[in-house]
Amino acid sequence: MEITGFFAAIVIGLIIGVLGRLVVPGKQNIPIWLTLLIGVVAALLGTLVAGALGVDDTSGIDWIELLLQVVFAAVGVAIVAGVYGRRRVR
């Protein structure tokens, strides 16, 4: 991966993390840096799953890949918010 591709993946991951946090209902008591980290991981996982399904390279916008990335981010935010929120209450 070239350096520009690496930075593009980070920026896309940041956007995916924010979208995932918006999809999850309620207030998430996790820091923004953790949301952004979840977004980067979700973007990578979504791309891998889309590649495995054969929907990673379509003409135009890859809506299925984007949907997979946001779903992974939402699940990640929900899980981390539950774990992180319980840990901080003590």
Biopython code that builds the backbone (N, CA, C, O; Angstrom):
import numpy as np
from Bio.PDB.StructureBuilder import StructureBuilder

atoms = [
    (1, "MET", "N", (0.851, -1.172, 0.000)),
    (1, "MET", "CA", (0.000, 0.000, 0.000)),
    (1, "MET", "C", (0.898, 1.236, 0.000)),
    (1, "MET", "O", (1.853, 1.327, 0.771)),
    (2, "GLU", "N", (0.580, 2.168, -0.862)),
    (2, "GLU", "CA", (1.339, 3.418, -0.920)),
    (2, "GLU", "C", (0.948, 4.316, 0.244)),
    (2, "GLU", "O", (-0.074, 4.094, 0.892)),
    (3, "ILE", "N", (1.760, 5.321, 0.504)),
    (3, "ILE", "CA", (1.521, 6.224, 1.627)),
    (3, "ILE", "C", (0.210, 6.997, 1.448)),
    (3, "ILE", "O", (-0.490, 7.256, 2.426)),
    (4, "THR", "N", (-0.123, 7.363, 0.219)),
    (4, "THR", "CA", (-1.380, 8.075, -0.009)),
    (4, "THR", "C", (-2.573, 7.167, 0.258)),
    (4, "THR", "O", (-3.598, 7.619, 0.769)),
    (5, "GLY", "N", (-2.444, 5.894, -0.086)),
    (5, "GLY", "CA", (-3.514, 4.944, 0.193)),
    (5, "GLY", "C", (-3.696, 4.724, 1.676)),
    (5, "GLY", "O", (-4.818, 4.543, 2.150)),
    (6, "PHE", "N", (-2.600, 4.738, 2.412)),
    (6, "PHE", "CA", (-2.654, 4.579, 3.861)),
    (6, "PHE", "C", (-3.385, 5.751, 4.503)),
    (6, "PHE", "O", (-4.246, 5.549, 5.359)),
    (7, "PHE", "N", (-3.049, 6.976, 4.097)),
    (7, "PHE", "CA", (-3.720, 8.151, 4.649)),
    (7, "PHE", "C", (-5.184, 8.219, 4.224)),
    (7, "PHE", "O", (-6.034, 8.657, 4.999)),
    (8, "ALA", "N", (-5.478, 7.795, 3.018)),
    (8, "ALA", "CA", (-6.869, 7.763, 2.563)),
    (8, "ALA", "C", (-7.673, 6.770, 3.403)),
    (8, "ALA", "O", (-8.823, 7.037, 3.753)),
    (9, "ALA", "N", (-7.067, 5.627, 3.722)),
    (9, "ALA", "CA", (-7.751, 4.626, 4.546)),
    (9, "ALA", "C", (-8.024, 5.167, 5.937)),
    (9, "ALA", "O", (-9.074, 4.885, 6.514)),
    (10, "ILE", "N", (-7.094, 5.940, 6.485)),
    (10, "ILE", "CA", (-7.305, 6.519, 7.808)),
    (10, "ILE", "C", (-8.443, 7.534, 7.784)),
    (10, "ILE", "O", (-9.298, 7.538, 8.670)),
    (11, "VAL", "N", (-8.452, 8.394, 6.767)),
    (11, "VAL", "CA", (-9.505, 9.415, 6.672)),
    (11, "VAL", "C", (-10.871, 8.751, 6.487)),
    (11, "VAL", "O", (-11.846, 9.145, 7.127)),
    (12, "ILE", "N", (-10.939, 7.765, 5.632)),
    (12, "ILE", "CA", (-12.205, 7.056, 5.416)),
    (12, "ILE", "C", (-12.625, 6.348, 6.705)),
    (12, "ILE", "O", (-13.806, 6.331, 7.051)),
    (13, "GLY", "N", (-11.661, 5.767, 7.410)),
    (13, "GLY", "CA", (-11.958, 5.113, 8.677)),
    (13, "GLY", "C", (-12.502, 6.073, 9.716)),
    (13, "GLY", "O", (-13.392, 5.720, 10.490)),
    (14, "LEU", "N", (-11.970, 7.287, 9.734)),
    (14, "LEU", "CA", (-12.468, 8.291, 10.675)),
    (14, "LEU", "C", (-13.920, 8.634, 10.377)),
    (14, "LEU", "O", (-14.737, 8.762, 11.289)),
    (15, "ILE", "N", (-14.229, 8.781, 9.113)),
    (15, "ILE", "CA", (-15.609, 9.092, 8.717)),
    (15, "ILE", "C", (-16.529, 7.917, 9.044)),
    (15, "ILE", "O", (-17.647, 8.115, 9.521)),
    (16, "ILE", "N", (-16.066, 6.709, 8.791)),
    (16, "ILE", "CA", (-16.856, 5.508, 9.088)),
    (16, "ILE", "C", (-17.132, 5.411, 10.588)),
    (16, "ILE", "O", (-18.237, 5.050, 10.993)),
    (17, "GLY", "N", (-16.138, 5.731, 11.411)),
    (17, "GLY", "CA", (-16.327, 5.697, 12.860)),
    (17, "GLY", "C", (-17.397, 6.663, 13.330)),
    (17, "GLY", "O", (-18.220, 6.328, 14.182)),
    (18, "VAL", "N", (-17.381, 7.855, 12.774)),
    (18, "VAL", "CA", (-18.398, 8.852, 13.138)),
    (18, "VAL", "C", (-19.775, 8.395, 12.677)),
    (18, "VAL", "O", (-20.753, 8.544, 13.409)),
    (19, "LEU", "N", (-19.861, 7.843, 11.475)),
    (19, "LEU", "CA", (-21.154, 7.334, 10.986)),
    (19, "LEU", "C", (-21.651, 6.182, 11.861)),
    (19, "LEU", "O", (-22.840, 6.098, 12.167)),
    (20, "GLY", "N", (-20.743, 5.301, 12.259)),
    (20, "GLY", "CA", (-21.124, 4.192, 13.130)),
    (20, "GLY", "C", (-21.641, 4.677, 14.464)),
    (20, "GLY", "O", (-22.587, 4.109, 15.010)),
    (21, "ARG", "N", (-21.030, 5.721, 14.997)),
    (21, "ARG", "CA", (-21.476, 6.279, 16.280)),
    (21, "ARG", "C", (-22.846, 6.936, 16.133)),
    (21, "ARG", "O", (-23.659, 6.878, 17.055)),
    (22, "LEU", "N", (-23.108, 7.559, 14.990)),
    (22, "LEU", "CA", (-24.410, 8.187, 14.757)),
    (22, "LEU", "C", (-25.524, 7.152, 14.620)),
    (22, "LEU", "O", (-26.672, 7.426, 14.971)),
    (23, "VAL", "N", (-25.193, 5.977, 14.117)),
    (23, "VAL", "CA", (-26.195, 4.930, 13.906)),
    (23, "VAL", "C", (-26.627, 4.308, 15.234)),
    (23, "VAL", "O", (-27.786, 3.927, 15.393)),
    (24, "VAL", "N", (-25.704, 4.205, 16.182)),
    (24, "VAL", "CA", (-26.015, 3.571, 17.468)),
    (24, "VAL", "C", (-26.881, 4.529, 18.288)),
    (24, "VAL", "O", (-26.493, 5.677, 18.505)),
    (25, "PRO", "N", (-28.047, 4.069, 18.745)),
    (25, "PRO", "CA", (-28.920, 4.965, 19.522)),
    (25, "PRO", "C", (-28.368, 5.222, 20.917)),
    (25, "PRO", "O", (-27.621, 4.411, 21.464)),
    (26, "GLY", "N", (-28.742, 6.345, 21.474)),
    (26, "GLY", "CA", (-28.342, 6.687, 22.833)),
    (26, "GLY", "C", (-26.998, 7.390, 22.879)),
    (26, "GLY", "O", (-26.378, 7.674, 21.854)),
    (27, "LYS", "N", (-26.569, 7.663, 24.114)),
    (27, "LYS", "CA", (-25.298, 8.349, 24.315)),
    (27, "LYS", "C", (-24.213, 7.323, 24.570)),
    (27, "LYS", "O", (-24.375, 6.435, 25.407)),
    (28, "GLN", "N", (-23.119, 7.439, 23.861)),
    (28, "GLN", "CA", (-21.990, 6.552, 24.054)),
    (28, "GLN", "C", (-20.925, 7.299, 24.858)),
    (28, "GLN", "O", (-20.425, 8.340, 24.432)),
    (29, "ASN", "N", (-20.594, 6.762, 25.999)),
    (29, "ASN", "CA", (-19.598, 7.396, 26.859)),
    (29, "ASN", "C", (-18.202, 6.877, 26.549)),
    (29, "ASN", "O", (-17.531, 6.314, 27.414)),
    (30, "ILE", "N", (-17.775, 7.070, 25.320)),
    (30, "ILE", "CA", (-16.425, 6.684, 24.932)),
    (30, "ILE", "C", (-15.758, 7.906, 24.296)),
    (30, "ILE", "O", (-16.429, 8.742, 23.689)),
    (31, "PRO", "N", (-14.444, 8.001, 24.439)),
    (31, "PRO", "CA", (-13.749, 9.153, 23.862)),
    (31, "PRO", "C", (-13.761, 9.108, 22.334)),
    (31, "PRO", "O", (-13.909, 8.044, 21.732)),
    (32, "ILE", "N", (-13.607, 10.258, 21.734)),
    (32, "ILE", "CA", (-13.656, 10.350, 20.270)),
    (32, "ILE", "C", (-12.506, 9.586, 19.626)),
    (32, "ILE", "O", (-12.663, 9.033, 18.537)),
    (33, "TRP", "N", (-11.349, 9.550, 20.289)),
    (33, "TRP", "CA", (-10.221, 8.826, 19.691)),
    (33, "TRP", "C", (-10.538, 7.337, 19.582)),
    (33, "TRP", "O", (-10.085, 6.675, 18.648)),
    (34, "LEU", "N", (-11.309, 6.805, 20.526)),
    (34, "LEU", "CA", (-11.686, 5.398, 20.473)),
    (34, "LEU", "C", (-12.706, 5.161, 19.364)),
    (34, "LEU", "O", (-12.667, 4.130, 18.693)),
    (35, "THR", "N", (-13.604, 6.098, 19.172)),
    (35, "THR", "CA", (-14.557, 6.014, 18.059)),
    (35, "THR", "C", (-13.817, 6.008, 16.728)),
    (35, "THR", "O", (-14.151, 5.236, 15.829)),
    (36, "LEU", "N", (-12.832, 6.852, 16.606)),
    (36, "LEU", "CA", (-12.068, 6.931, 15.360)),
    (36, "LEU", "C", (-11.254, 5.665, 15.123)),
    (36, "LEU", "O", (-11.130, 5.212, 13.985)),
    (37, "LEU", "N", (-10.701, 5.095, 16.184)),
    (37, "LEU", "CA", (-9.967, 3.839, 16.058)),
    (37, "LEU", "C", (-10.898, 2.711, 15.615)),
    (37, "LEU", "O", (-10.537, 1.898, 14.764)),
    (38, "ILE", "N", (-12.080, 2.668, 16.189)),
    (38, "ILE", "CA", (-13.079, 1.674, 15.793)),
    (38, "ILE", "C", (-13.430, 1.854, 14.320)),
    (38, "ILE", "O", (-13.599, 0.871, 13.598)),
    (39, "GLY", "N", (-13.542, 3.104, 13.870)),
    (39, "GLY", "CA", (-13.860, 3.376, 12.473)),
    (39, "GLY", "C", (-12.791, 2.889, 11.521)),
    (39, "GLY", "O", (-13.107, 2.353, 10.459)),
    (40, "VAL", "N", (-11.541, 3.064, 11.875)),
    (40, "VAL", "CA", (-10.446, 2.590, 11.025)),
    (40, "VAL", "C", (-10.478, 1.066, 10.931)),
    (40, "VAL", "O", (-10.346, 0.502, 9.845)),
    (41, "VAL", "N", (-10.653, 0.406, 12.072)),
    (41, "VAL", "CA", (-10.720, -1.061, 12.073)),
    (41, "VAL", "C", (-11.942, -1.539, 11.296)),
    (41, "VAL", "O", (-11.854, -2.505, 10.539)),
    (42, "ALA", "N", (-13.076, -0.877, 11.475)),
    (42, "ALA", "CA", (-14.301, -1.260, 10.766)),
    (42, "ALA", "C", (-14.160, -1.069, 9.267)),
    (42, "ALA", "O", (-14.666, -1.877, 8.489)),
    (43, "ALA", "N", (-13.477, -0.007, 8.852)),
    (43, "ALA", "CA", (-13.261, 0.219, 7.419)),
    (43, "ALA", "C", (-12.414, -0.903, 6.825)),
    (43, "ALA", "O", (-12.691, -1.383, 5.726)),
    (44, "LEU", "N", (-11.388, -1.317, 7.554)),
    (44, "LEU", "CA", (-10.553, -2.418, 7.066)),
    (44, "LEU", "C", (-11.331, -3.726, 7.020)),
    (44, "LEU", "O", (-11.248, -4.458, 6.034)),
    (45, "LEU", "N", (-12.090, -4.030, 8.078)),
    (45, "LEU", "CA", (-12.889, -5.255, 8.096)),
    (45, "LEU", "C", (-13.952, -5.255, 7.002)),
    (45, "LEU", "O", (-14.162, -6.262, 6.326)),
    (46, "GLY", "N", (-14.617, -4.123, 6.837)),
    (46, "GLY", "CA", (-15.639, -4.031, 5.794)),
    (46, "GLY", "C", (-15.073, -4.233, 4.402)),
    (46, "GLY", "O", (-15.700, -4.860, 3.549)),
    (47, "THR", "N", (-13.888, -3.698, 4.180)),
    (47, "THR", "CA", (-13.236, -3.882, 2.877)),
    (47, "THR", "C", (-12.852, -5.338, 2.664)),
    (47, "THR", "O", (-13.010, -5.869, 1.565)),
    (48, "LEU", "N", (-12.346, -5.990, 3.713)),
    (48, "LEU", "CA", (-11.980, -7.406, 3.594)),
    (48, "LEU", "C", (-13.199, -8.281, 3.322)),
    (48, "LEU", "O", (-13.150, -9.170, 2.472)),
    (49, "VAL", "N", (-14.286, -8.034, 4.036)),
    (49, "VAL", "CA", (-15.506, -8.828, 3.839)),
    (49, "VAL", "C", (-16.094, -8.564, 2.452)),
    (49, "VAL", "O", (-16.548, -9.493, 1.784)),
    (50, "ALA", "N", (-16.088, -7.306, 2.020)),
    (50, "ALA", "CA", (-16.590, -6.983, 0.680)),
    (50, "ALA", "C", (-15.750, -7.677, -0.383)),
    (50, "ALA", "O", (-16.281, -8.153, -1.386)),
    (51, "GLY", "N", (-14.445, -7.734, -0.167)),
    (51, "GLY", "CA", (-13.581, -8.444, -1.107)),
    (51, "GLY", "C", (-13.873, -9.932, -1.132)),
    (51, "GLY", "O", (-13.866, -10.554, -2.194)),
    (52, "ALA", "N", (-14.131, -10.505, 0.042)),
    (52, "ALA", "CA", (-14.453, -11.928, 0.114)),
    (52, "ALA", "C", (-15.786, -12.245, -0.568)),
    (52, "ALA", "O", (-15.963, -13.321, -1.139)),
    (53, "LEU", "N", (-16.715, -11.294, -0.500)),
    (53, "LEU", "CA", (-18.022, -11.487, -1.147)),
    (53, "LEU", "C", (-17.997, -11.121, -2.624)),
    (53, "LEU", "O", (-18.935, -11.433, -3.358)),
    (54, "GLY", "N", (-16.928, -10.462, -3.063)),
    (54, "GLY", "CA", (-16.802, -10.080, -4.469)),
    (54, "GLY", "C", (-17.535, -8.800, -4.829)),
    (54, "GLY", "O", (-17.838, -8.572, -6.000)),
    (55, "VAL", "N", (-17.825, -7.959, -3.838)),
    (55, "VAL", "CA", (-18.550, -6.711, -4.105)),
    (55, "VAL", "C", (-17.688, -5.482, -3.801)),
    (55, "VAL", "O", (-18.206, -4.380, -3.618)),
    (56, "ASP", "N", (-16.369, -5.685, -3.751)),
    (56, "ASP", "CA", (-15.492, -4.582, -3.370)),
    (56, "ASP", "C", (-15.149, -3.656, -4.524)),
    (56, "ASP", "O", (-14.695, -2.535, -4.293)),
    (57, "ASP", "N", (-15.352, -4.090, -5.751)),
    (57, "ASP", "CA", (-14.990, -3.263, -6.890)),
    (57, "ASP", "C", (-16.147, -3.238, -7.891)),
    (57, "ASP", "O", (-16.268, -4.114, -8.747)),
    (58, "THR", "N", (-16.979, -2.228, -7.764)),
    (58, "THR", "CA", (-18.107, -2.078, -8.669)),
    (58, "THR", "C", (-17.963, -0.751, -9.402)),
    (58, "THR", "O", (-17.139, 0.084, -9.030)),
    (59, "SER", "N", (-18.746, -0.565, -10.419)),
    (59, "SER", "CA", (-18.718, 0.724, -11.106)),
    (59, "SER", "C", (-19.491, 1.736, -10.267)),
    (59, "SER", "O", (-20.609, 1.470, -9.828)),
    (60, "GLY", "N", (-18.894, 2.874, -10.055)),
    (60, "GLY", "CA", (-19.540, 3.892, -9.231)),
    (60, "GLY", "C", (-19.180, 3.729, -7.770)),
    (60, "GLY", "O", (-18.098, 3.248, -7.435)),
    (61, "ILE", "N", (-20.085, 4.128, -6.911)),
    (61, "ILE", "CA", (-19.851, 4.068, -5.469)),
    (61, "ILE", "C", (-20.126, 2.652, -4.976)),
    (61, "ILE", "O", (-21.127, 2.042, -5.352)),
    (62, "ASP", "N", (-19.252, 2.142, -4.150)),
    (62, "ASP", "CA", (-19.402, 0.795, -3.601)),
    (62, "ASP", "C", (-20.313, 0.850, -2.371)),
    (62, "ASP", "O", (-19.840, 0.862, -1.235)),
    (63, "TRP", "N", (-21.607, 0.884, -2.613)),
    (63, "TRP", "CA", (-22.575, 1.051, -1.537)),
    (63, "TRP", "C", (-22.583, -0.121, -0.572)),
    (63, "TRP", "O", (-22.729, 0.068, 0.636)),
    (64, "ILE", "N", (-22.428, -1.329, -1.094)),
    (64, "ILE", "CA", (-22.450, -2.507, -0.223)),
    (64, "ILE", "C", (-21.234, -2.497, 0.694)),
    (64, "ILE", "O", (-21.351, -2.804, 1.881)),
    (65, "GLU", "N", (-20.070, -2.147, 0.158)),
    (65, "GLU", "CA", (-18.863, -2.059, 0.978)),
    (65, "GLU", "C", (-19.017, -0.980, 2.050)),
    (65, "GLU", "O", (-18.639, -1.189, 3.202)),
    (66, "LEU", "N", (-19.563, 0.157, 1.675)),
    (66, "LEU", "CA", (-19.786, 1.246, 2.630)),
    (66, "LEU", "C", (-20.760, 0.815, 3.721)),
    (66, "LEU", "O", (-20.537, 1.099, 4.898)),
    (67, "LEU", "N", (-21.823, 0.142, 3.346)),
    (67, "LEU", "CA", (-22.798, -0.354, 4.323)),
    (67, "LEU", "C", (-22.150, -1.342, 5.284)),
    (67, "LEU", "O", (-22.385, -1.277, 6.491)),
    (68, "LEU", "N", (-21.340, -2.250, 4.763)),
    (68, "LEU", "CA", (-20.635, -3.200, 5.624)),
    (68, "LEU", "C", (-19.719, -2.480, 6.613)),
    (68, "LEU", "O", (-19.653, -2.854, 7.784)),
    (69, "GLN", "N", (-19.022, -1.462, 6.153)),
    (69, "GLN", "CA", (-18.114, -0.713, 7.015)),
    (69, "GLN", "C", (-18.869, -0.002, 8.131)),
    (69, "GLN", "O", (-18.436, -0.016, 9.283)),
    (70, "VAL", "N", (-19.991, 0.617, 7.797)),
    (70, "VAL", "CA", (-20.782, 1.326, 8.810)),
    (70, "VAL", "C", (-21.386, 0.341, 9.804)),
    (70, "VAL", "O", (-21.445, 0.632, 10.999)),
    (71, "VAL", "N", (-21.829, -0.805, 9.337)),
    (71, "VAL", "CA", (-22.383, -1.823, 10.242)),
    (71, "VAL", "C", (-21.303, -2.310, 11.204)),
    (71, "VAL", "O", (-21.552, -2.433, 12.403)),
    (72, "PHE", "N", (-20.109, -2.588, 10.689)),
    (72, "PHE", "CA", (-19.009, -2.998, 11.568)),
    (72, "PHE", "C", (-18.690, -1.907, 12.582)),
    (72, "PHE", "O", (-18.433, -2.201, 13.750)),
    (73, "ALA", "N", (-18.705, -0.661, 12.149)),
    (73, "ALA", "CA", (-18.421, 0.453, 13.062)),
    (73, "ALA", "C", (-19.504, 0.574, 14.124)),
    (73, "ALA", "O", (-19.195, 0.786, 15.296)),
    (74, "ALA", "N", (-20.764, 0.442, 13.734)),
    (74, "ALA", "CA", (-21.860, 0.547, 14.696)),
    (74, "ALA", "C", (-21.787, -0.574, 15.729)),
    (74, "ALA", "O", (-21.972, -0.335, 16.922)),
    (75, "VAL", "N", (-21.522, -1.782, 15.278)),
    (75, "VAL", "CA", (-21.389, -2.916, 16.207)),
    (75, "VAL", "C", (-20.197, -2.689, 17.132)),
    (75, "VAL", "O", (-20.286, -2.927, 18.336)),
    (76, "GLY", "N", (-19.086, -2.229, 16.569)),
    (76, "GLY", "CA", (-17.907, -1.960, 17.385)),
    (76, "GLY", "C", (-18.145, -0.879, 18.417)),
    (76, "GLY", "O", (-17.733, -1.019, 19.569)),
    (77, "VAL", "N", (-18.804, 0.198, 18.021)),
    (77, "VAL", "CA", (-19.105, 1.292, 18.954)),
    (77, "VAL", "C", (-20.040, 0.799, 20.048)),
    (77, "VAL", "O", (-19.847, 1.132, 21.217)),
    (78, "ALA", "N", (-21.046, 0.017, 19.692)),
    (78, "ALA", "CA", (-21.989, -0.491, 20.689)),
    (78, "ALA", "C", (-21.294, -1.400, 21.700)),
    (78, "ALA", "O", (-21.541, -1.301, 22.902)),
    (79, "ILE", "N", (-20.432, -2.278, 21.215)),
    (79, "ILE", "CA", (-19.726, -3.196, 22.114)),
    (79, "ILE", "C", (-18.765, -2.432, 23.022)),
    (79, "ILE", "O", (-18.750, -2.635, 24.236)),
    (80, "VAL", "N", (-17.968, -1.556, 22.423)),
    (80, "VAL", "CA", (-16.977, -0.819, 23.211)),
    (80, "VAL", "C", (-17.657, 0.139, 24.189)),
    (80, "VAL", "O", (-17.184, 0.310, 25.312)),
    (81, "ALA", "N", (-18.750, 0.758, 23.778)),
    (81, "ALA", "CA", (-19.464, 1.665, 24.683)),
    (81, "ALA", "C", (-20.006, 0.902, 25.879)),
    (81, "ALA", "O", (-19.980, 1.414, 26.998)),
    (82, "GLY", "N", (-20.495, -0.305, 25.665)),
    (82, "GLY", "CA", (-20.987, -1.116, 26.772)),
    (82, "GLY", "C", (-19.883, -1.516, 27.724)),
    (82, "GLY", "O", (-20.045, -1.429, 28.941)),
    (83, "VAL", "N", (-18.765, -1.952, 27.182)),
    (83, "VAL", "CA", (-17.640, -2.372, 28.020)),
    (83, "VAL", "C", (-16.982, -1.170, 28.685)),
    (83, "VAL", "O", (-16.698, -1.206, 29.882)),
    (84, "TYR", "N", (-16.740, -0.123, 27.934)),
    (84, "TYR", "CA", (-16.056, 1.064, 28.449)),
    (84, "TYR", "C", (-16.926, 1.792, 29.468)),
    (84, "TYR", "O", (-16.421, 2.305, 30.467)),
    (85, "GLY", "N", (-18.229, 1.836, 29.217)),
    (85, "GLY", "CA", (-19.144, 2.502, 30.135)),
    (85, "GLY", "C", (-19.222, 1.804, 31.482)),
    (85, "GLY", "O", (-19.281, 2.463, 32.520)),
    (86, "ARG", "N", (-19.223, 0.478, 31.474)),
    (86, "ARG", "CA", (-19.268, -0.271, 32.729)),
    (86, "ARG", "C", (-17.975, -0.131, 33.501)),
    (86, "ARG", "O", (-17.977, -0.084, 34.731)),
    (87, "ARG", "N", (-16.880, -0.065, 32.785)),
    (87, "ARG", "CA", (-15.580, 0.042, 33.444)),
    (87, "ARG", "C", (-15.421, 1.372, 34.156)),
    (87, "ARG", "O", (-14.806, 1.431, 35.221)),
    (88, "ARG", "N", (-15.959, 2.436, 33.592)),
    (88, "ARG", "CA", (-15.788, 3.779, 34.128)),
    (88, "ARG", "C", (-16.704, 4.073, 35.316)),
    (88, "ARG", "O", (-16.445, 5.020, 36.058)),
    (89, "VAL", "N", (-17.764, 3.292, 35.518)),
    (89, "VAL", "CA", (-18.751, 3.583, 36.549)),
    (89, "VAL", "C", (-18.201, 3.278, 37.939)),
    (89, "VAL", "O", (-18.603, 3.929, 38.902)),
    (90, "ARG", "N", (-17.316, 2.334, 38.072)),
    (90, "ARG", "CA", (-16.799, 1.920, 39.371)),
    (90, "ARG", "C", (-16.256, 3.050, 40.083)),
    (90, "ARG", "O", (-15.770, 2.897, 41.203)),
]
sb = StructureBuilder()
sb.init_structure("model")
sb.init_model(0)
sb.init_chain("A")
sb.init_seg("    ")
for serial, (resi, resn, name, xyz) in enumerate(atoms, 1):
    if name == "N":
        sb.init_residue(resn, " ", resi, " ")
    sb.init_atom(name, np.array(xyz, "f"), 0.0, 1.0, " ", f" {name:<3s}", serial, name[0])
structure = sb.get_structure()
